[in-house]
Amino acid sequence: MPAPDSSDATVYTETIVHSPPEQYAADAPYQLAIVDTDDGARLTVRILGKEPHERAHIGDRLSFVEERDGVSYYRKSALPSPAEEFSETPRPLV
């Protein structure tokens, strides 16, 4: 089921694939995630980005990028996750 172009999502769970099927071997390692879209769907998607700061984590917000060969591709959103948005900055103990 294709993701709508305007649907952002939140990461439900994620993993890094190091030993992929043969057709995706050139892409390894890559990240897969199960996401909850803003319109209520739950999808398995690919996360774009190989650098550590581009990786998505549970609770991160994602933006839909494109669909290729039936696979939805998302990218970590520049917007903070709900947990980050409301978290307080830790104060020094001193």
MIFI-640547 format. One record per atom (N, C-alpha, C): x, y, z; residue number from 0; atom name. Coordinates in steps of 0.1 Angstrom, whole numbers, plus 2048, in hexadecimal, padded with zeros to 3 digits. Each point is the difference from the previous one (the first is absolute). Layout:
ATOM x y z sese fikol
ATOM X Y Z NUM CA $
...
***
This chain:
ATOM x y z sese fikol
ATOM 808 7F4 800 0 N $
ATOM 7F8 80C 800 0 CA $
ATOM 809 80C 800 0 C $
ATOM 7FF 809 7F6 1 N $
ATOM 809 80C 7FF 1 CA $
ATOM 7FC 80A 80B 1 C $
ATOM 80A 807 804 2 N $
ATOM 7FE 80A 80A 2 CA $
ATOM 7FD 80D 7F8 2 C $
ATOM 7F6 808 805 3 N $
ATOM 7FD 80C 7FA 3 CA $
ATOM 80C 80A 800 3 C $
ATOM 801 808 7F6 4 N $
ATOM 80B 80A 7FF 4 CA $
ATOM 801 809 80C 4 C $
ATOM 7F5 803 806 5 N $
ATOM 800 80A 80B 5 CA $
ATOM 800 7FA 80E 5 C $
ATOM 801 7F3 801 6 N $
ATOM 7FF 7F9 80D 6 CA $
ATOM 80E 7FF 807 6 C $
ATOM 801 807 80B 7 N $
ATOM 80B 7FF 808 7 CA $
ATOM 7FE 7F4 809 7 C $
ATOM 80A 7FC 808 8 N $
ATOM 7FE 7F4 808 8 CA $
ATOM 809 801 80C 8 C $
ATOM 7FE 7F7 80A 9 N $
ATOM 808 7FE 80C 9 CA $
ATOM 805 7F2 800 9 C $
ATOM 80D 7FF 804 10 N $
ATOM 806 7F2 800 10 CA $
ATOM 7FA 7F8 80C 10 C $
ATOM 7FB 7F5 7FD 11 N $
ATOM 7FB 7F6 80A 11 CA $
ATOM 80B 7F7 805 11 C $
ATOM 808 7FB 7F6 12 N $
ATOM 80C 7F8 802 12 CA $
ATOM 809 801 7F4 12 C $
ATOM 80D 7FC 802 13 N $
ATOM 809 801 7F5 13 CA $
ATOM 80B 7F6 801 13 C $
ATOM 807 7FE 7F5 14 N $
ATOM 80C 7F7 800 14 CA $
ATOM 809 803 7F5 14 C $
ATOM 80C 7FD 801 15 N $
ATOM 80A 801 7F5 15 CA $
ATOM 803 7F3 7FA 15 C $
ATOM 7FF 7FF 7F3 16 N $
ATOM 801 7F4 7F8 16 CA $
ATOM 80F 7FF 7FC 16 C $
ATOM 807 7F6 804 17 N $
ATOM 80E 7FE 7FC 17 CA $
ATOM 802 7F5 7F6 17 C $
ATOM 7F7 7F6 801 18 N $
ATOM 800 7F4 7F6 18 CA $
ATOM 7F3 800 7F9 18 C $
ATOM 7FF 808 7F5 19 N $
ATOM 7F3 801 7F9 19 CA $
ATOM 7FE 7F5 7F6 19 C $
ATOM 7F4 7FF 7FA 20 N $
ATOM 7FE 7F8 7F4 20 CA $
ATOM 809 805 7F5 20 C $
ATOM 803 7F7 7F7 21 N $
ATOM 809 802 7F5 21 CA $
ATOM 7FD 80D 7F8 21 C $
ATOM 7F3 803 7FD 22 N $
ATOM 7FD 80C 7F9 22 CA $
ATOM 803 80D 807 22 C $
ATOM 802 800 80D 23 N $
ATOM 803 80C 808 23 CA $
ATOM 80E 800 805 23 C $
ATOM 808 7F6 7FC 24 N $
ATOM 80E 7FF 806 24 CA $
ATOM 808 80D 7FE 24 C $
ATOM 7FF 806 7F5 25 N $
ATOM 808 80D 7FE 25 CA $
ATOM 7FC 80B 809 25 C $
ATOM 7F4 800 806 26 N $
ATOM 7FB 80A 808 26 CA $
ATOM 804 7FE 80F 26 C $
ATOM 805 7F5 804 27 N $
ATOM 803 7FC 80E 27 CA $
ATOM 80C 808 805 27 C $
ATOM 800 804 80C 28 N $
ATOM 7F4 7FF 80A 28 CA $
ATOM 7F6 80B 7FD 28 C $
ATOM 7F3 7FC 802 29 N $
ATOM 7F6 80A 7FF 29 CA $
ATOM 7F6 7FE 80B 29 C $
ATOM 7F7 80A 802 30 N $
ATOM 7F7 800 80B 30 CA $
ATOM 7F2 7FD 7FC 30 C $
ATOM 7F9 7F7 807 31 N $
ATOM 7F2 7FE 7FE 31 CA $
ATOM 7F9 804 80D 31 C $
ATOM 7F3 805 7FE 32 N $
ATOM 7F8 803 80C 32 CA $
ATOM 7F2 7FD 7FE 32 C $
ATOM 7F9 7FD 80B 33 N $
ATOM 7F1 7FF 800 33 CA $
ATOM 7FC 80E 805 33 C $
ATOM 7F7 806 7F9 34 N $
ATOM 7FC 80E 804 34 CA $
ATOM 7F1 801 801 34 C $
ATOM 7FC 809 808 35 N $
ATOM 7F2 804 801 35 CA $
ATOM 7FE 80D 7F9 35 C $
ATOM 7F8 800 7F5 36 N $
ATOM 7FF 80C 7F8 36 CA $
ATOM 7F5 809 807 36 C $
ATOM 801 80D 7FC 37 N $
ATOM 7F6 809 806 37 CA $
ATOM 7F2 7FE 7FD 37 C $
ATOM 7FE 7F8 7F4 38 N $
ATOM 7F2 7FD 7FC 38 CA $
ATOM 7FC 7F2 806 38 C $
ATOM 808 7FB 809 39 N $
ATOM 7FB 7F4 807 39 CA $
ATOM 805 7F2 7FB 39 C $
ATOM 808 800 7F5 40 N $
ATOM 805 7F3 7FB 40 CA $
ATOM 80D 7FC 807 40 C $
ATOM 803 7F4 800 41 N $
ATOM 80D 7FB 805 41 CA $
ATOM 806 7F9 7F4 41 C $
ATOM 80D 805 7FD 42 N $
ATOM 807 7FB 7F4 42 CA $
ATOM 80E 7FC 803 42 C $
ATOM 805 7F7 7F8 43 N $
ATOM 80F 7FD 801 43 CA $
ATOM 806 808 7F5 43 C $
ATOM 80A 808 803 44 N $
ATOM 806 809 7F6 44 CA $
ATOM 810 800 801 44 C $
ATOM 806 805 7F6 45 N $
ATOM 80F 802 800 45 CA $
ATOM 802 80F 805 45 C $
ATOM 80B 801 808 46 N $
ATOM 804 80D 804 46 CA $
ATOM 80C 804 7F8 46 C $
ATOM 800 80C 7FA 47 N $
ATOM 80B 805 7F8 47 CA $
ATOM 80B 806 80A 47 C $
ATOM 80C 7FE 7FC 48 N $
ATOM 80B 805 808 48 CA $
ATOM 809 7F5 806 48 C $
ATOM 80D 801 7FF 49 N $
ATOM 809 7F6 805 49 CA $
ATOM 809 805 80C 49 C $
ATOM 800 80D 801 50 N $
ATOM 808 806 80B 50 CA $
ATOM 7F9 7FF 80D 50 C $
ATOM 807 7FE 80B 51 N $
ATOM 7F9 7FE 80D 51 CA $
ATOM 7F6 80B 803 51 C $
ATOM 803 80D 7FD 52 N $
ATOM 7F6 80A 804 52 CA $
ATOM 7F4 800 7F7 52 C $
ATOM 800 7F8 7F5 53 N $
ATOM 7F5 7FF 7F7 53 CA $
ATOM 7F7 7F4 804 53 C $
ATOM 804 7F7 808 54 N $
ATOM 7F9 7F5 805 54 CA $
ATOM 7F4 804 808 54 C $
ATOM 7F5 7F9 7FE 55 N $
ATOM 7F4 803 808 55 CA $
ATOM 7FF 7F6 80C 55 C $
ATOM 7FA 805 80B 56 N $
ATOM 7FF 7F9 80C 56 CA $
ATOM 7F1 7FF 804 56 C $
ATOM 7FD 7F7 809 57 N $
ATOM 7F2 7FF 804 57 CA $
ATOM 7FB 80D 805 57 C $
ATOM 7F4 804 7FB 58 N $
ATOM 7FB 80D 804 58 CA $
ATOM 803 80C 7F7 58 C $
ATOM 80A 7FE 7F7 59 N $
ATOM 804 80B 7F7 59 CA $
ATOM 7F5 802 7F6 59 C $
ATOM 7FF 80D 7FC 60 N $
ATOM 7F7 804 7F5 60 CA $
ATOM 807 7FE 7F2 60 C $
ATOM 7F8 7FB 7F6 61 N $
ATOM 806 7FE 7F3 61 CA $
ATOM 7F7 807 7F6 61 C $
ATOM 806 803 7F5 62 N $
ATOM 7F9 806 7F4 62 CA $
ATOM 801 7F7 7F4 62 C $
ATOM 7F5 7FE 7FA 63 N $
ATOM 7FF 7F8 7F4 63 CA $
ATOM 808 806 7F5 63 C $
ATOM 809 7F8 7F9 64 N $
ATOM 808 806 7F5 64 CA $
ATOM 7FB 7FB 7F2 64 C $
ATOM 7FF 7F2 7FF 65 N $
ATOM 7FB 7FB 7F3 65 CA $
ATOM 7FD 7F1 802 65 C $
ATOM 7FA 7FB 7F5 66 N $
ATOM 7FE 7F1 7FF 66 CA $
ATOM 807 7FB 7F4 66 C $
ATOM 808 7F5 802 67 N $
ATOM 807 7FA 7F5 67 CA $
ATOM 7FD 7F1 800 67 C $
ATOM 7FC 7FA 7F5 68 N $
ATOM 7FD 7F2 7FF 68 CA $
ATOM 7F8 7FA 80C 68 C $
ATOM 7F6 808 804 69 N $
ATOM 7F7 7FC 80B 69 CA $
ATOM 805 802 80E 69 C $
ATOM 80C 806 801 70 N $
ATOM 806 803 80D 70 CA $
ATOM 7FF 80F 803 70 C $
ATOM 7FA 803 80C 71 N $
ATOM 800 80E 804 71 CA $
ATOM 80D 804 807 71 C $
ATOM 805 80C 7FC 72 N $
ATOM 80C 805 806 72 CA $
ATOM 7FD 80C 808 72 C $
ATOM 805 801 80C 73 N $
ATOM 7FE 80B 809 73 CA $
ATOM 80E 805 804 73 C $
ATOM 800 80C 805 74 N $
ATOM 80C 807 805 74 CA $
ATOM 7FD 806 80E 74 C $
ATOM 80A 7FF 808 75 N $
ATOM 7FE 806 80E 75 CA $
ATOM 7FC 80F 7FE 75 C $
ATOM 7F6 804 807 76 N $
ATOM 7FB 80D 7FF 76 CA $
ATOM 808 80A 808 76 C $
ATOM 801 80C 7FB 77 N $
ATOM 807 80B 807 77 CA $
ATOM 7F8 804 80D 77 C $
ATOM 7F3 7FD 801 78 N $
ATOM 7F8 803 80B 78 CA $
ATOM 804 7F7 80C 78 C $
ATOM 800 805 80C 79 N $
ATOM 803 7F7 80C 79 CA $
ATOM 7F4 7F6 802 79 C $
ATOM 804 7F5 805 80 N $
ATOM 7F6 7F6 804 80 CA $
ATOM 7F8 805 80C 80 C $
ATOM 7F4 7FB 802 81 N $
ATOM 7F8 805 80C 81 CA $
ATOM 807 7FF 80D 81 C $
ATOM 808 7F6 802 82 N $
ATOM 807 7FF 80C 82 CA $
ATOM 80B 80B 802 82 C $
ATOM 807 803 7F5 83 N $
ATOM 80A 80A 800 83 CA $
ATOM 7FA 80E 802 83 C $
ATOM 7F4 802 7F9 84 N $
ATOM 7FA 80D 800 84 CA $
ATOM 7FC 804 80F 84 C $
ATOM 7FC 7F7 808 85 N $
ATOM 7FB 803 80E 85 CA $
ATOM 80A 7FC 80B 85 C $
ATOM 80C 7FC 7FC 86 N $
ATOM 80A 7FC 80A 86 CA $
ATOM 807 80C 806 86 C $
ATOM 803 800 80C 87 N $
ATOM 807 80B 806 87 CA $
ATOM 80F 7FE 7FE 87 C $
ATOM 808 80B 7FF 88 N $
ATOM 80E 7FF 7FF 88 CA $
ATOM 805 7FD 80E 88 C $
ATOM 809 7F5 801 89 N $
ATOM 805 7FD 80E 89 CA $
ATOM 808 80B 805 89 C $
ATOM 7FF 802 80D 90 N $
ATOM 808 80B 807 90 CA $
ATOM 80C 7FA 806 90 C $
ATOM 80B 807 800 91 N $
ATOM 80C 7FB 806 91 CA $
ATOM 7FE 7FC 80F 91 C $
ATOM 807 7F7 805 92 N $
ATOM 7FF 7FB 80E 92 CA $
ATOM 808 80A 80A 92 C $
ATOM 808 808 7FA 93 N $
ATOM 808 809 809 93 CA $
ATOM 7F8 80C 804 93 C $
***
